[in-house]
Amino acid sequence: MTERAGIRTPYQTKILVVDDEKRIREGCRKMLTQEGFEVAGAENGFRALEMISEEHFDIILLDLMMSGVPGMEVLIHVRSHHPDTVIIVITGYATLEHAIEAMKNGAFDFIPKPFSPQDLRVVVVKAIEYIRTLQDISNEKSRMRVLINHLADGVMATDKEKRVALANPAFLKMLGHQGDRVIGSHVSELVQNERLNEMIDQALAMPGEEFAELTDEFQFEDRAGNPKTILGARCVPFRDRLDRNLGTVTLLQDITTLKKMEQIKSDFVSMVAHEIRSPMNSVLMLIKVILKGRAGHVTEKQEEMLNRVSEKINSLVNLASELLDLAKIESGLIMQEQKRLDIGEILTEQVAFHQTKAQERDILLELIPISEPAFVLGNRYNIEEVISNLVGNAIKYTPGGGKIWVSTTAKENHHCICVRDTGIGMSQEDIERIFERFYRVKNEKTRNIGGTGLGLAIVKSIVEAHNGIINVESEPDLGSTFKVYIPTAIHSD
Ligand code: ADP
């Protein structure tokens, strides 16, 4: 790497000095060679054109006033045939107009005669900085092109008129495109999928202060109409410094295998859970029969032990049931049976159902009166499960003498169901993990409280399947507030 004149270039910079005055050629050569550049000289325009056709020069110092082929002609030729070469025009005072014309024709700079070695150094340093910037941009572009072209994921960029600015081979392959060049054509010619087109429109229409990644999944079919591939799509706008949308970037990922694996896993879990539940229920029945004394006298000690066995088996049955529920929710089954639901009615039923348990534990469970009708679109069984889980947890994790309030309020396009308790609460770290499957807070306060760690995972899956949101606020020893937002049902069914 050459490092002189404060400039670093990855290879030695080649400079051609074109001037019919030998004194100038030699002077420039001497000074520039000392600076570490490789310097050649041409005594006229004709010779310069010959040399330029044989090898690449980074910089040409070009005298405009030469006999034979005029300097301006050399300049125009270089600009149109060697755009990477930078030209600095050498000119006398009297030919300032020429210098201006030369700049219009694409010269980078000019240096008036006579000039000192320092003057020359300054313009050459400036030219090298310019070359280096151009090289950096072009290297970066080349690196990006190679990277994008070799990605297994599909990438497409559009401008703000929805014209394709870039589409890598993976993108074209995923959409089954084999035809002509797509660059410059309208997205709708390449992307037939309506939703994907819609996502690009949405990304372009996104206001500057907002930034959201739009995501969706699509199933593509083969010619016979059989499901072929499942693609995950992500679409984002890209912006200038003033946050104006310049276009969009769309990423496609082939998630067919992932989806298949998820299905296999979910089927497997359902199968195992189902197979466990039936024999466990039979065992429970048998224990009941023994406890009733139908198989002979049961001593107090035996009764106590059998009760404990029942408890453990019940936990296993619960676990199996919850695993089955989760598998059902994840397979999307629940969304097939949606109705307009009266939240007030469901909350009243659920609070009444849990009242006995709350009273047993000396907890005040209260439903805040609902002032206006609250309707959401959902699956009744699943919405009941959400509320039951949240109220059940509130009872489980609130010590005797505590309070629980259940309420619902209308918010713009959602109904917010709120379950607040004065229970043991939890730390911020736990809050971040309680919706994970099998996660249970482990501390002194929870040590004797049983559970599977699946309840909130189920709750979250159900809420999300209803396009809702769940969040929690909690403070250790002060209590927790769970809020579920479900979109309001607008039309009656
Ligand atoms: P579990 O079967 O353990 O109750 P969940 O998924 O329903 O499983 O809850 C996960 C964990 O979140 C619980 O183990 C408990 O530590 C914590 N948690 C849930 N609800 C509350 C609550 N109302 N107050 C305090 N902690 C709670």
Residues whose N, C-alpha, C, O or C-beta is under 5 A from the ligand:
A	BS01	ADP	N393 A394 Y397 G423 I424 G425 M426 I434 Y439 R440 V441 G450 G451 T452 G453 L454 G455 L456 A457 S480
